Amino acid sequence: MKKGSIIILDFGSQYNQLIARRIREMGVYAEIVPYFTDLEEVKAMEPNGIILSGGPASVYLEDAPTVDPKVYELGIPVLGICYGMQLTTHLLGGEVARADKQEFGKAELIIDKKDSLIFDSIPEKTQVWMSHADHVTKLAPGFEKIAHTDSSVAVVADEARKIYAVQFHPEVTHSVYGKQLLSNFVFNIAKCEKNWRMTNYIEDTVKNIREKVGNKKVILALSGGVDSSVAAVLIHKAIGDQLSCFFIDTGLMRKNEAEKVMEAYGEHFHMNIECINAEERFLSKLKGVSDPEEKRKIIGREFVEIFEEQKKRFKDADFLAQGTIYPDVIESQSVKGPSATIKSHHNVGGLPENMEFELLEPLRELFKDEVRRVGRELGIADHMIDRHPFPGPGLGIRILGEVTKEKADILREADDIFIEELRNEDLYDKVSQAFVVLLPVKSVGVMGDERTYEYTAVLRSADTTDFMTATWSHLPYEFLEKVSNRIINEVDGINRLTYDISSKPPATIEWE
């Protein structure tokens, strides 16, 4: 934690990652910690400001998550968001109750105290994004209402103590001046300085890796994806040949992936990298398994077992490095209060407790866009850095139902065509993540006057800035038609294509 930063106490909002991301975009470091973090620990971090996030609970319930009220007596500016506003009101002597008119979605914010520092450069009326069933019915002593909507007290403040609270979500793009409001809190009220730059991050991380690793060895599974690649180059910059990388060909990788990875990182960056052919091993363990969580955990366990085997060759390899990033951590954790588990990621959710390695995760506190910026600073080619995310379990979770070699080969070809056409039409860099899913469904078709009975595949393309929320890509009909024709004509085993038009939430980007 950097001195003079912003701490976000997590009460379980689906948007809490966005708060941190918005603040980091301003050049200020922000870190999320559980709401029950000890107050002494919070003070030791020496933050310039504290934000209480939103959350799904009601403050008046007996088991509602809460904080030590002394947080408001530290002399550190506080901003409560949604649940954070209700909790602040509740703890400091105000009242909160179930609203007769609940607000979900867009609302008009009307500012009552235009000269408040929190409203600098914000018009008197503006659109905000509400998501609350409870509301403030009585202000806490010392607080005043400084903005409202038609049906709620929207912003309150005790400006003498620098405590502010908003009922809406300034972190989402639907709140038009939300980022400005956060900026006002960060700079006007918390008096933060810009302390978050990728060049500084690289220097600090390289130093930390060297101190942590010493003269020991590190091994890393380099998949060729953005996260593992940046982690590998960053660690290699720190400790050079003490890092040994293994590309594990699980049989669940993209087309020609092994060749591309060996060339990019073995030849260009001169890393110690070895290709391990484990296709038969992974597929045999996945035989007959259809449950997505079980597939993920099997794949995770196999990765670890391979590393355990490799350790016999590298007696002093004490560290297992991974490309874990911030959204992986948040989506895989489930504690009382913070965000519920959506799915486990193989790199954070499938590792055994008795694993012999110590984990080295240099990207653990970064968002995807920050990882890419680090990669560019390190000199990784744009075409590798700008690759769409590829899940750790690979095609194992893009083949719904049982995974077989036949299905993997079919999906590899279909996916390669989709990506090739996106690049051909200059669409690849305009969407955030695109891939093909193979369904455990066959349908009747006709090819060359003959009846076929083959698999159905789904094209998936999503647009997002942070991978916490996403919308489906509005690709041109003509493009989708071209991709469909190519896949159906060129890939044996698929005779029907559909296009996924689901957003996240309620869907996830990956199907499993």
N, C-alpha and C positions, 0 to 999 in steps of 0.2 A: 504494500500500500504506500502510495506516494504522499508525503506530507502536503497539506493544502489542497487535497482532492475532495471529491464528493462521495459520501457513503450512502448507499440506498438500502434501507431495511426492507427485506422482502416479506410481504404478507400474502403472497400467492397469486398476484395478478398475472394474467396471461400477457400483459404488456410490460412487465417490469424490465425485461431485457431492452426494450426500446428506450426506456429512460436512460439507461447507461449508454446506449449507443448514441443517442442524441447529444449527450453531454460530451462524450469522447469526440464527436464530430466537431465540437467547438474548440478542441485542443486541450481539454481538461480531463484528467483521469477520473473515472467513476467506477466504483466497485460495489457489487451486490453482496450483502451478507444476510443470514437469516435474522428474522425479527427478534429472536431470543438471544442474540449475541450479547454477552455481558457488557454492561455500560463501561466498565473499566477498560475493556478491550477496545470499545469504540473510541474512548478518549485517547488511548494509546496510539491510535491511527492518526491522530491529529488532523482530522478533516476540517475543511473550511465551511462545509455545509452538510446537512443530513436531510435525506428525503425519505419519507415514509410512503411506501408504494400502495397501490390499490390491493384489493383482495376480495374473495367471495363471501367472507363471514359478515356477521352483524355484531356490532360492538356491544350490544346490550345482552347478548347471550352469555351463559355462564362460562363456556369453554372458548370464548372468542380470543384469538391471539392478541397479545398486548405488548407494551414496552414499559420499562421503568419510567414513571413520570418525571424523574430527575433528568431525563434527556432534554427536557425543555429548560432546564436550569444551568446547562453547561456554558451558556453564552455563545453557543454555536447556532447560526441560523438554521431554521427548520422549515421544510416545505412538505405538507401533507397532501397526498393525491388520492382522491376518491375515498377509499377506506381509511387512508391516512388522515384525511380531513375529519371524518367521523370519529376516529379514535382520538385525535387531538382534542376535539370538542368534548368528547365523553370524559377523557382523563382530566381535563382542566376545568370541569364544572358545568359544562353545557349539557344539552340534551339532544338525543338522536332517536328517531322513531321510524317505523315503516311508513313510506310515503303513500298517500292516497293516489297520487299521480306519479307513477314511476317513469324514469327517463332512460331510454335506450336509443342511442343514435344521435343525429344532428340536433343541435339546439342553438338558439341565439343568446349569446352572452351580452349583457348590458352592464357596462362599467359605471359604478356609482362614485368612485373616488379616482378620478383620472390622474391625479398627481402622485399616486402611489408608485414607488420604485418598481413594483412588480409589473406595472402596466406601461412601462416606458416603451414608446414607439408602437403601441397597440391601439387601434381605433376604438371609439366608444362602443360600437356594436360590432360583433364578429361571431363567426361560426365556431362552435366547439363540439366535442364528441362526448356525450354522456353515456354512462353505463352503471346505473345505481337504482336499487329498490328502496334504500333507506335515505333519509335526509336529515339535516340539522333543523331542529324545531326551536332551540333556544341557544343563543351564543354563550360561550364561556366568558367569565368575567375578564375584562381587559381587551376583548375582541370586538371588532366592528365588521359589519357587512360592507364589503367594498365592490361587490359585483353580484348580479343575480340573473336568473332566467325567469321565464314566465311562471315556473312552478317550483323553483328552489332557490335557496341561498347558495350561490355558486362559488364565491371567493370570500374568505374571512381573513382578518389579520390582526395580530397584536404587534404593531410596527415598532413599539418601544423595545420589545424583546426579540424582534426579527423572526417572528413565527407567522408563517403564511400557510393557508390551506385552500385547495381548489377541489370542487366537486367533480370536475370533468377530467379528461385525460389529455394533457397537453403534449404528451409524447407521440400521439398518433397523428398521421398526416391529415385526418379529417378535422382536427383542430387547427384552423388556418394560421393563427398566430401562436400556436402552442410552443413551437421551438423558440420564438422570441420571448415568451414568458419564462421558459426554462433558462434562457440566456440571461434574462434580467435577474433571476434568482442567483445564478452562478456567478455573474460578474458584478452586478449592482449591489447585491445584498450579501452574498457569501465572499465577495472580493477575491475570487480565485484568479490565479495566473495561469496562462497556457503552459502546461507542463507535460503534454502527451504528444510525442512525435515518434514516428516509426524509426527514425535514425537513432534516437535516444533509446528506444525500446530494444533495438538490435544490440547496441553497445552494452546496455545493462544486462540483457539476457545472455550474451556471449560470456560476459564476466561471471554471471551466476552459474552458468553451465560449467565453466572451468573450475570454479570453486567447489561445486557439488561433486563433480566427477573425479577431479584430481587426476591421478595417473591410471585410473581404471578404464575398462572397455565398456562400450555401449553397443547394443544391437537394436536394429530398427527394421520393421517390415515396411518397405517402400512400395506402395501400390501404384504410384504414378499420379495419384490424385493430388489436388492442390495442397491439402493439409499435410499429408505425409511427406510430400516433396519439399515443402517449405521447412518443415521440421528437420528433415534430413540435411538440407543445405545449411540451415542455421547451426545445427549441432556440429556439422563438418567444419564450419567456419571457426567454431570454438575449439574443437579438439582434434581436427584432422583425421589421421588414420586410426585413432582410437575408436572411431565409429565404423562398424561393419553393418552394411545393409543387405537385406535379403528380399528379393522380389519373390513372393510365394505365388506360384501359378496354381490357383485353387481349382482351375477349370471353370471359374465363375467370373472371369475377367472379360473386358471388352476385346474386340477383334484386334489381333496383333499387338496386344498391350505389352507383352514381355519384351518384344523387340524394341518398341518405342522407349520403354523405361531404361533398358540397358544402354541404349545409345545416348539418351539425354543425360543420364546421371553418371554412368560408368565412364563414357568417353569424354563428355564435355566437362563435367565437374571432377573427374578423376577420383571418384569415390570407390571404396572397397564395396563392391556389390556383386551378389551371386543370385542366380535364378534357380529356385527350387521347384521342381515339377511335382506337385502334390495333387494333381487333378483326381486321380483314382482314389486317393486317400479321403479327400473331402466328399466326393460323390458317394462313396460307399457308406460313410457315416450319415449322410443325408437320406439314404435310401429309405423310402416308406414314411418319411417325416413331412407333415404338411403344416403343422402349427408354426406361424411366423416367429414367435418368440423362441420356440425350441430350435428352429433353424438358426437364428442369430446366435444362440448360446452354444450350439454345436460348433459353428464356425469359429466363434471366439475361443472355445476350448482347444480346437485343433491348432489355431494360431499359436496359442501358448505352449502346447505340447511340442510343436515344431521348434519353438524357441528353447524349450527345455532341452531338446535334443542337441540344438546348436551349442548350448552352453557347455556340453561335453567337449566341444572343439575349442571353445574359448573359456578357459577356466576362470579367467579374471573378468568375464563379462558380467558385471553386477547390475547393469541398468538395461531396462527395456524401454525404448523410446517410442512414443506414439504421437500422432498428429491430432490429438484431442483438442477441440476448440470449445469456446464458451457455450454455444447452443447445445452441443453434445452433453455437456455437464448438466445444464439446466433441465433438458428433456429427460435425462436419465435419473435424476434425483427425485426422491419423494420423502419429504420430512413433514412433520406436522406444521401446516401453514403454507410453505412455499409450493410452487407449481407441482401439480400431480404428474406422475410418470406417464408419458405418452407412449414411449417404447424404449427398450434398452438398446444402446449402441454397442457393437461388439467391442469397441475400445474402451468403454467405461462400464458396460453392464454385464459382460460375460466372463470376467476374469476371476479365477479361483482365489479364495482367501489365503491359501497356502502357497501362492506363487513365490518362487525363489528370487525373482527380480525386484529391484526397486524401480518404480516408474519415473520416467523423465518425460515431462509433457510441457515443452517450452511455449506452446501456443494456447495453453489452457484458458487464458484470460482474454483471448482475442475473438472478435467477431470475424466472419468470413471476409468481409471487405478489408479488414485490417490485416488478415493473413495474406491477402493478395498484395497489399501495399508492401508488406515485409518482403515478400517474394521478389517483387520488382527491385526493391532496394538491394537485395542480395544478388541480382543479376540473372535471375531465372527468366527464360524467354517468355514473351507475352503469350504465345500460343499454348504454353504449358500452364502459365498462371491463370489464364482466362478459361481454362477448361471447366466445364460444368461439374458440380459435385458428383462423386461416385461413392456409393455407400460401402462401408467396410465389408459387409457380407456379400457385396457384389451382386451378380445376377441371381444369387440365392434368394433374394427378397423381391426380385422382379419377375421371378417365375412363381406364380401363385400355385400353391399345392406342392406336390412332390417334385423334387429337383432331379432331373436326369441329364445325361450327356446330350442326348438327342434334343431335349428342350433348350439346353444351354447353347448348342450350336445354332439352332433355329433363331433364338433370340439375339445372339451375337450378330448374325447377318442382318436381321431386321433393324436392329439398333444402329448398325454402321451405316445403313442406307439413310435412315432418318437424319443422323448427324451430318453425313456428307451433303445431303440436300439443304440442310440449314446453312451450312457453310457456303454452298454454291449460290444460294439466294441472298447472301449477306444478312442472314437472320440469326445466326448462332450467337453473336455477341449482343443481340437485342433481347434475348430471352435469358432467364437465369438458370434454368435447369430443364433439360429435355432428354427423354429416353423412351424406350418401348417396354411395355409390360406384356408378358405372355400369360393368358388365362388358362385355367384347367377346363376349358370349354371347347368342344368341337361343334362345328356347324356344317351344314350341307352347302356345297357350292358347285359350280359348273365351270370346267376349263377344257376347251377343245372338244366340246360336245360330250364330255365325260363327267360323271358325277364325282365330286370330291367330298371328303369328310375330314376336315383339317382344323387346326387351332385358330382361335380368335386372339388377336393382339390389340393392344391399346396404345395409342400415341399419347404421351403426357408431356406437356410443356407448361412451365410455371414462371411467372414474373414476381420478383420480390426484391427487397433491398436488404433484408436481414435474415431471411429464412425462418423467421418466427411466424410471420403471416405471409400469405401469397395469393395471387389470383391466377387464373388460367390465361395462357397467352392467346391473343386473338390473331392467330395465324391466318393468312389468306386462304380462301377456299381452293383456289387454283393450286396453291402449294400443297395443301393437304391431299388433294386429288392426285397430284404427281407422286407424292410419297406413297400413297395407298397403291397406286398402279405398280410402282416399282417393287414394293415389298411383296405384293400378291403374285406378281409375275416372276420375280427373281428368287424368292425364298421358298423352297419346298417345305411344306408343313403349315403354312398360313394361307387361309383363303378369305379372311374377313378382318377388316380394320375398323376400330372405333376411335373417337377422340374424347379425352377426359376433360370436361369443363367444370370441374369442382375446384373450389377455393379452399385455402387453409387459414383458419378453421372454417368449416367443421372437418373437412378431410385433411389428411397429411399429404405432403408432396409425394413421397414414396407410397406405394400401395401396401407395403408390409413393414 
